[in-house]
Amino acid sequence: MTDIPGLPARRAALQLLDAVLRRGQPLESALAAATRGIEKSEDRALAHAIASETLRRLPDLDDLIDGATRQRLPDDSKARLVLRIALTQALILKTPEHAAVATALPLVEGGPRRLVHGVLGTLFRQQAQLRTVPMLLPAVEARWEKAWGMSMVGMAAEALSVPPAVDVTLRDAGQTDHWVAALEGSSLAPGHVRLPGDKAITSLPGFAEGAWWVQNLSASIPARLLGAGEGRSVLDLCAAPGGKTMQLAAQGWAVTAVDSHAARLERLKENLTRTRLEAVLVKGDLLHWQPKEPADAILLDAPCTATGIFARHPDVLHRVRPKDIAQLAETQKAMLARVGGWLKPGGTLIYATCSLEPEEGEAVAATADSAGLVLDPVSDQQLVGPIRSNPKGWVRIYPQFGCDGFFIARFRRG
């Protein structure tokens, strides 16, 4: 059956979904193993697209499936997984229905082929469609409604409806108009360009020579809040893959970038080489490593659940559990308490997470005084685009305007 055109990509998509939904693996880290043996890059990309879009619209897909079956299929049954990827292809990726069916049935060889064929036939005859605005997973919706209210839940659902645009940060903010024209994009702030459509990033003007790098507008805010470095020292902690390191270097800071993962530091080194920017790279665990001398500034982009990037990586919605949030929040508090003493008196610390969980943002920031840190409120005038601060002077970015969910707070050492 493996000679059916496109079947290996569908098998790989099935493996990817199993890795995320059953084993809790990140989609990106499961990709290499799932697509091993698939030679064509377009087939690997198809497997990734099927899995990613299935995860993006899973509750809606299940709603259609449940409406076409007499008895509810178990969540982890192969028949349900196969139906999900077949419907994703037909309804989202616009694969012809006959091709979606032809590549689905071999995946349940020896199993409920008649059931899968019957459900797909019923839904296609009914011309089934997905909602314009998708449903969130019930557990995620309940958690975010409790934390932020239904308005934010609506924003999140809208953000999930389509893969977001790609933002890039420029090495030279003074060249914003030039790169908006060259990349045929738009800009929400100096040094920022939003690219239209689905672009082949590495083939675009300016990539090879390092004029810009991919970075969501939200992720650029922490380094922006430190301003011009003028040769002063900054520790970029948990730095890889290096978007903020490059920003800080471009802003004139003397950067020491610290990360605990050697492979990620190697990627950061490659990015610095491409952009012709400089930083000292250090492999170290923040709970054990410490600098030889205090710094003028620190940027702590702490490890987190990354639920704020769900629109680009919908697998996080399916992997993150309350216990993960609680465990990471404790690590973040420990890191903030430890690194606060690495600042010079009067120095600035930025704490940030790409998380939509208040336990990883506001609750951690509330412990900063125990590390000798004093809140330095951020004003709206210091922010860019549609991003605003809240009454406490913290920055809570919700998933709207193509921005990732983020939390940012700025402190000074007393």
C-alpha positions as CSV (number, residue, x, y, z in Angstrom):
1,M,0.0,0.0,0.0
2,T,3.0,2.3,0.4
3,D,3.0,3.0,-3.4
4,I,-0.1,5.1,-3.2
5,P,1.0,8.6,-4.0
6,G,1.1,10.8,-0.9
7,L,0.5,8.0,1.6
8,P,3.9,8.3,3.4
9,A,3.1,11.9,4.2
10,R,-0.2,10.9,5.7
11,R,1.4,8.1,7.7
12,A,3.9,10.7,9.0
13,A,1.1,13.1,9.9
14,L,-0.6,10.3,11.9
15,Q,2.7,9.7,13.8
16,L,3.0,13.4,14.5
17,L,-0.5,13.5,16.0
18,D,0.2,10.5,18.1
19,A,3.4,12.0,19.4
20,V,1.7,15.2,20.4
21,L,-1.7,13.9,21.7
22,R,-0.6,10.7,23.4
23,R,3.1,11.3,24.3
24,G,3.0,15.0,24.8
25,Q,5.9,15.8,22.5
26,P,6.3,19.2,20.8
27,L,5.3,18.9,17.2
28,E,8.6,20.3,15.9
29,S,10.7,17.9,18.0
30,A,8.7,14.9,16.7
31,L,9.0,15.9,13.1
32,A,12.4,14.4,12.2
33,A,11.5,10.9,13.5
34,A,8.0,10.9,11.9
35,T,9.3,12.0,8.5
36,R,12.4,9.8,8.4
37,G,12.6,8.1,5.1
38,I,10.5,10.7,3.3
39,E,12.9,12.2,0.7
40,K,10.9,15.1,-0.8
41,S,10.8,18.2,1.3
42,E,7.3,19.0,0.0
43,D,6.1,15.7,1.4
44,R,7.7,16.5,4.8
45,A,6.1,19.9,4.7
46,L,2.7,18.3,3.9
47,A,2.9,16.0,6.9
48,H,3.7,18.9,9.1
49,A,0.9,21.0,7.6
50,I,-1.7,18.2,8.1
51,A,-0.7,17.6,11.7
52,S,-0.5,21.3,12.6
53,E,-3.9,22.2,11.0
54,T,-5.5,19.2,12.6
55,L,-4.3,20.4,16.0
56,R,-5.5,23.9,15.2
57,R,-9.0,22.8,14.5
58,L,-9.3,19.6,16.6
59,P,-12.5,20.4,18.5
60,D,-14.3,21.4,15.3
61,L,-13.1,18.3,13.5
62,D,-14.3,16.1,16.4
63,D,-17.7,17.9,16.4
64,L,-18.2,16.9,12.7
65,I,-17.0,13.3,13.4
66,D,-19.3,12.9,16.4
67,G,-22.3,14.2,14.4
68,A,-21.8,11.4,11.8
69,T,-21.3,8.4,14.1
70,R,-23.9,6.5,16.0
71,Q,-21.5,5.8,18.9
72,R,-18.7,8.2,19.9
73,L,-15.3,7.0,18.8
74,P,-12.6,6.9,21.6
75,D,-10.4,10.0,21.5
76,D,-7.3,7.9,21.0
77,S,-8.7,5.5,18.4
78,K,-6.9,5.3,15.1
79,A,-10.2,5.7,13.3
80,R,-10.7,9.1,14.9
81,L,-7.1,10.2,14.1
82,V,-7.5,9.1,10.5
83,L,-10.9,10.9,10.1
84,R,-9.3,14.0,11.5
85,I,-6.5,14.1,9.0
86,A,-8.7,13.3,6.1
87,L,-11.1,16.1,7.0
88,T,-8.2,18.5,7.6
89,Q,-7.0,17.8,4.1
90,A,-10.4,18.2,2.4
91,L,-11.8,21.1,4.5
92,I,-8.7,23.2,5.3
93,L,-5.9,22.2,2.8
94,K,-8.4,21.8,0.0
95,T,-7.2,18.4,-1.0
96,P,-9.7,16.8,-3.5
97,E,-12.2,14.6,-1.5
98,H,-11.3,11.5,-3.5
99,A,-7.6,11.9,-2.7
100,A,-8.4,12.5,1.0
101,V,-10.4,9.2,1.1
102,A,-7.9,7.3,-1.0
103,T,-5.0,8.1,1.4
104,A,-7.1,7.7,4.6
105,L,-8.4,4.1,4.1
106,P,-4.9,2.4,3.9
107,L,-4.2,4.0,7.3
108,V,-6.8,1.8,8.9
109,E,-5.9,-1.4,7.0
110,G,-7.2,-4.3,9.0
111,G,-9.4,-2.0,11.0
112,P,-12.7,-0.1,10.6
113,R,-12.2,0.9,7.0
114,R,-16.0,0.7,6.3
115,L,-16.6,3.1,9.2
116,V,-14.0,5.6,8.1
117,H,-15.3,5.4,4.5
118,G,-18.9,5.8,5.6
119,V,-18.2,8.8,7.9
120,L,-16.2,10.6,5.2
121,G,-18.9,9.8,2.6
122,T,-21.6,11.2,4.8
123,L,-19.8,14.4,5.7
124,F,-18.7,15.0,2.1
125,R,-22.3,14.4,0.8
126,Q,-23.5,16.9,3.4
127,Q,-20.9,19.4,2.2
128,A,-19.7,19.7,5.8
129,Q,-17.9,22.9,6.7
130,L,-15.8,24.0,9.7
131,R,-16.8,27.1,11.8
132,T,-15.3,30.4,10.6
133,V,-14.0,30.9,14.1
134,P,-12.7,27.7,15.7
135,M,-13.5,26.4,19.2
136,L,-10.8,26.3,21.8
137,L,-10.2,23.1,23.7
138,P,-12.7,23.2,26.6
139,A,-10.0,23.0,29.3
140,V,-8.1,25.8,27.7
141,E,-11.2,28.0,27.3
142,A,-12.1,27.5,30.9
143,R,-8.6,28.4,32.1
144,W,-8.3,31.5,30.0
145,E,-11.9,32.6,30.7
146,K,-11.2,32.4,34.5
147,A,-7.9,34.4,34.1
148,W,-8.9,37.0,31.5
149,G,-12.6,36.8,30.7
150,M,-14.6,35.9,27.6
151,S,-13.3,38.8,25.5
152,M,-9.8,37.4,25.6
153,V,-11.1,33.9,24.8
154,G,-12.8,35.4,21.7
155,M,-9.4,37.0,20.7
156,A,-7.7,33.6,21.1
157,A,-10.3,31.8,19.0
158,E,-9.9,34.5,16.2
159,A,-6.1,34.1,16.4
160,L,-6.4,30.4,16.0
161,S,-8.6,30.7,12.8
162,V,-5.6,31.2,10.5
163,P,-1.8,30.8,10.8
164,P,-0.5,34.3,11.7
165,A,1.6,36.5,9.5
166,V,5.4,36.4,9.9
167,D,7.1,39.4,11.6
168,V,10.8,40.3,11.2
169,T,13.1,42.5,13.2
170,L,15.6,44.7,11.3
171,R,19.3,45.0,12.2
172,D,19.0,48.7,11.4
173,A,15.7,50.3,12.4
174,G,16.6,53.3,10.3
175,Q,16.1,51.2,7.2
176,T,12.5,50.4,8.0
177,D,11.0,52.1,4.9
178,H,13.5,50.4,2.6
179,W,12.7,46.9,3.9
180,V,9.0,47.4,3.9
181,A,9.3,48.1,0.2
182,A,11.8,45.4,-0.5
183,L,9.9,42.7,1.3
184,E,6.5,44.0,0.2
185,G,5.3,44.1,3.8
186,S,3.9,46.6,6.3
187,S,5.3,48.0,9.5
188,L,3.8,48.5,13.0
189,A,7.0,50.0,14.5
190,P,10.5,51.2,13.6
191,G,12.6,48.1,12.9
192,H,9.6,45.9,12.3
193,V,8.2,44.5,9.1
194,R,5.2,42.2,8.7
195,L,5.5,39.9,5.7
196,P,2.4,39.1,3.6
197,G,1.3,35.6,2.8
198,D,3.3,32.4,2.9
199,K,6.9,33.4,2.1
200,A,10.0,31.3,1.6
201,I,11.9,33.1,4.3
202,T,15.5,32.2,3.4
203,S,15.1,33.3,-0.3
204,L,13.8,36.8,0.6
205,P,16.0,39.9,0.0
206,G,18.2,40.7,3.0
207,F,18.1,37.3,4.7
208,A,21.4,35.9,3.5
209,E,23.2,39.2,4.4
210,G,21.6,39.2,7.8
211,A,19.6,42.5,7.5
212,W,16.8,41.0,9.5
213,W,15.6,37.9,11.4
214,V,12.2,36.4,12.1
215,Q,10.7,37.6,15.4
216,N,7.1,38.3,16.4
217,L,6.4,41.9,17.4
218,S,5.6,40.8,20.9
219,A,8.9,39.1,21.3
220,S,10.8,42.2,20.3
221,I,9.3,44.3,23.1
222,P,11.6,43.2,26.0
223,A,14.8,44.3,24.3
224,R,13.1,47.4,23.0
225,L,12.3,48.4,26.6
226,L,16.1,48.4,27.4
227,G,16.8,51.1,24.8
228,A,20.2,52.0,23.4
229,G,23.1,50.2,25.1
230,E,25.9,52.7,24.4
231,G,28.4,50.0,25.2
232,R,26.9,49.0,28.6
233,S,26.8,45.4,29.6
234,V,23.7,43.2,29.5
235,L,23.0,39.5,30.3
236,D,20.6,37.9,27.9
237,L,19.5,34.9,29.9
238,C,17.8,31.8,28.3
239,A,19.0,33.5,25.1
240,A,18.8,30.9,22.3
241,P,17.8,31.0,19.5
242,G,18.9,34.6,19.8
243,G,16.3,37.1,18.5
244,K,16.7,39.2,21.6
245,T,20.5,38.8,21.7
246,M,20.7,40.2,18.1
247,Q,18.3,43.0,19.0
248,L,20.5,44.0,22.0
249,A,23.7,43.8,20.0
250,A,22.1,45.9,17.3
251,Q,21.1,48.4,20.0
252,G,24.7,48.8,21.1
253,W,24.8,46.6,24.2
254,A,27.8,44.5,25.1
255,V,25.9,41.2,25.3
256,T,26.6,38.0,27.2
257,A,24.1,35.4,26.0
258,V,23.5,32.5,28.4
259,D,21.6,29.3,27.6
260,S,21.7,25.8,29.0
261,H,21.4,24.0,25.6
262,A,24.5,23.6,23.5
263,A,22.6,22.9,20.3
264,R,20.5,26.0,20.7
265,L,23.6,28.1,21.4
266,E,25.1,26.7,18.2
267,R,22.0,28.0,16.3
268,L,22.5,31.4,18.0
269,K,26.1,31.4,16.9
270,E,25.0,30.8,13.3
271,N,22.4,33.6,13.6
272,L,25.1,36.1,14.9
273,T,27.4,35.1,12.1
274,R,24.7,35.7,9.5
275,T,23.7,39.1,10.9
276,R,27.3,40.2,11.6
277,L,26.5,41.0,15.2
278,E,28.6,40.1,18.3
279,A,27.9,38.6,21.6
280,V,29.7,36.4,24.1
281,L,28.0,33.0,24.3
282,V,28.0,31.0,27.5
283,K,26.5,27.5,28.2
284,G,25.1,27.6,31.7
285,D,22.2,26.7,33.9
286,L,20.9,29.8,35.6
287,L,20.2,28.0,38.9
288,H,23.9,27.2,39.1
289,W,25.9,29.5,36.8
290,Q,26.6,33.1,37.8
291,P,28.5,35.9,36.1
292,K,31.9,37.1,37.3
293,E,30.7,40.7,37.7
294,P,27.4,42.5,37.9
295,A,25.8,43.8,34.7
296,D,24.1,47.1,33.8
297,A,21.0,45.2,32.6
298,I,19.5,41.8,32.5
299,L,16.9,40.3,30.1
300,L,15.4,37.2,31.6
301,D,13.1,35.6,28.9
302,A,12.3,32.7,31.3
303,P,11.5,29.1,30.1
304,C,7.7,28.8,30.1
305,T,4.8,26.8,28.7
306,A,4.8,29.0,25.6
307,T,1.0,29.0,25.5
308,G,1.3,32.6,24.0
309,I,2.6,31.2,20.7
310,F,-0.4,28.8,20.2
311,A,-1.5,30.5,17.0
312,R,1.9,29.5,15.4
313,H,2.3,26.3,17.3
314,P,-1.2,24.9,18.1
315,D,0.3,21.8,19.7
316,V,1.0,23.7,22.9
317,L,-2.7,23.8,23.6
318,H,-2.8,20.0,23.6
319,R,0.4,19.4,25.6
320,V,0.3,21.9,28.5
321,R,-1.3,20.7,31.7
322,P,-1.9,22.6,35.0
323,K,1.0,20.8,36.6
324,D,3.3,22.0,33.8
325,I,2.2,25.6,34.5
326,A,2.8,25.2,38.3
327,Q,6.2,23.5,37.9
328,L,7.5,26.2,35.5
329,A,6.2,29.0,37.6
330,E,8.3,27.7,40.5
331,T,11.4,27.6,38.3
332,Q,10.7,31.2,37.1
333,K,10.4,32.5,40.6
334,A,13.7,30.8,41.5
335,M,15.4,32.3,38.5
336,L,14.1,35.8,39.1
337,A,15.2,35.6,42.8
338,R,18.7,34.4,41.8
339,V,19.5,36.7,38.9
340,G,18.2,39.9,40.6
341,G,21.5,40.1,42.5
342,W,23.5,40.1,39.3
343,L,22.6,43.7,38.6
344,K,24.6,46.8,39.4
345,P,22.8,49.2,41.7
346,G,20.2,51.1,39.7
347,G,20.5,48.5,36.9
348,T,17.5,47.4,34.9
349,L,15.9,43.9,34.6
350,I,13.3,42.8,32.1
351,Y,11.3,39.7,33.0
352,A,9.3,38.1,30.1
353,T,7.5,35.0,29.2
354,C,5.6,34.0,26.0
355,S,2.8,32.6,28.1
356,L,-0.8,33.4,28.6
357,E,-0.9,31.9,32.1
358,P,-1.0,34.5,34.9
359,E,1.0,32.1,37.1
360,E,4.0,32.5,34.8
361,G,3.6,36.3,34.4
362,E,1.9,38.5,37.0
363,A,2.3,36.0,39.8
364,V,6.1,35.7,39.2
365,A,6.5,39.5,38.9
366,A,4.7,40.0,42.2
367,T,7.7,38.2,43.9
368,A,10.3,40.5,42.5
369,D,10.6,42.7,45.7
370,S,12.1,39.7,47.6
371,A,15.0,39.8,45.1
372,G,15.6,43.5,45.8
373,L,13.9,44.6,42.6
374,V,11.6,47.6,42.3
375,L,9.0,47.8,39.6
376,D,9.8,50.4,36.9
377,P,6.4,50.9,35.2
378,V,6.2,50.8,31.4
379,S,4.2,53.6,29.8
380,D,2.3,53.4,26.6
381,Q,4.7,55.9,25.1
382,Q,7.5,53.3,25.5
383,L,5.6,50.7,23.6
384,V,5.0,50.2,19.9
385,G,2.2,49.3,17.5
386,P,-1.1,48.3,19.2
387,I,0.7,47.1,22.4
388,R,-0.2,48.9,25.6
389,S,0.7,48.6,29.3
390,N,-1.8,47.9,32.1
391,P,-2.5,50.1,35.1
392,K,0.2,48.5,37.1
393,G,2.8,49.2,34.5
394,W,3.2,45.6,33.4
395,V,2.7,44.6,29.8
396,R,0.2,41.9,29.2
397,I,-0.1,41.2,25.4
398,Y,-3.2,39.3,24.3
399,P,-3.4,37.2,21.1
400,Q,-4.6,39.9,18.7
401,F,-3.3,42.0,15.8
402,G,-1.0,39.1,14.9
403,C,0.9,39.4,18.2
404,D,1.9,36.5,20.3
405,G,0.6,36.3,23.9
406,F,3.3,37.7,26.2
407,F,4.0,39.1,29.7
408,I,6.7,41.7,30.3
409,A,7.7,43.6,33.5
410,R,10.6,46.0,34.0
411,F,12.4,46.4,37.3
412,R,15.3,48.3,38.8
413,R,17.7,47.2,41.5
414,G,17.3,49.4,44.5
